[in-house]
């Protein structure tokens, strides 16, 4: 048995419960045979609690004071599908690191999480793993927190049985960086979030979205990878979002896309790569979106605009090998395209200035037909549709006259050129 300093008082049976907890100058070392909740109750504000290697069968641990709770390699808290949250934090200035959390109880009336932070500021969750979580890391009504270098892996067992990997609700100034999220309902979820950052995360094989924004203004996400999700990223009912240097890859399915815009405005997409998605960008009810310096390659649709999307700007993008570069369900558009590279462009450059001498109309007649009658996709690449495209190229009639690239680039852009 380890000897505890005299400033910790015991009464009755508590002496037995805490016998495996050692305290040294504000640091407690806890063994798997002890209670983490008991160690938290004994700690003073600002103390560090170190969980030694082993499996702790515990849940409903509550922290209501500033503490550091950290594990070492091999530290596991296994809730065994019992209780609600494994760890609940209701205090500012708490740091949690280096712990694996397993087997969160699935409950359809409560958002049970491995780590839930509620009404807190200046908290950090780092280098933790969540295995078989319902919700992984959950923040509510919080601000100025950091969620970094964590891994959340769920079983991808179905939307109704899954929560979100990293879930934020009604928060401000949160940084979510360098996390890996796999197999959840939504990989990362933002709702009513302000001025927050999503940076260098890997979100893959999630059931619904890799990243889901709802009512979250003035946020930024950069250098993230969204691969093989039900859909890549959905940005909804939001404005002033900056999206840069992200990769949207193989988000493929009948209703999938790399990036969905729904009722957003005054936002910016640049230096992103969209490859092998059903649709690279799908835009509904969007206004004043700037889309520049991106690459759209081997998508079904590179850009799919609804008639409700207006006044957006597309420039210096590469469109390479997409089935449809641009599709729109209207004969008119106020969106503006210029200086893009189109692999389907067959024009010429007599003065060798790198700009095509004739404009390019990226909306093919076949895409207009498909927009009006989805079953016509079965005729894709048929001689009939190819002949219609050729005829429309000579005598445009159904494709939007206003949707043309007046200065098509003759060569694809490199990153430095973009």
Secondary structure as UniProt FT lines:
FT   TURN            6..7
FT   TURN            12..13
FT   HELIX           14..17
FT   TURN            18..20
FT   STRAND          21..24
FT   TURN            25..26
FT   STRAND          27..30
FT   TURN            32..33
FT   HELIX           36..42
FT   TURN            45..46
FT   STRAND          48..51
FT   STRAND          54..56
FT   STRAND          61..63
FT   STRAND          68..71
FT   TURN            73..74
FT   STRAND          75..78
FT   TURN            80..81
FT   STRAND          87..89
FT   STRAND          95..97
FT   STRAND          100..102
FT   TURN            108..109
FT   STRAND          113..118
FT   STRAND          124..126
FT   STRAND          129..131
FT   STRAND          135..140
FT   STRAND          143..148
FT   STRAND          151..153
FT   HELIX           159..161
FT   STRAND          166..177
FT   STRAND          180..182
FT   STRAND          186..194
FT   STRAND          197..199
FT   STRAND          202..204
FT   STRAND          209..214
FT   STRAND          220..222
FT   STRAND          225..227
FT   STRAND          231..239
FT   STRAND          242..244
FT   STRAND          247..249
FT   TURN            254..255
FT   STRAND          259..270
FT   STRAND          273..275
FT   STRAND          279..284
FT   STRAND          287..292
FT   STRAND          295..297
FT   STRAND          301..305
FT   TURN            307..308
FT   STRAND          313..315
FT   STRAND          318..320
FT   STRAND          324..328
FT   STRAND          336..338
FT   STRAND          341..342
FT   TURN            343..344
FT   TURN            350..351
FT   HELIX           365..372
FT   HELIX           374..379
FT   TURN            380..381
FT   HELIX           383..394
FT   TURN            401..402
FT   TURN            406..407
FT   TURN            415..417
//
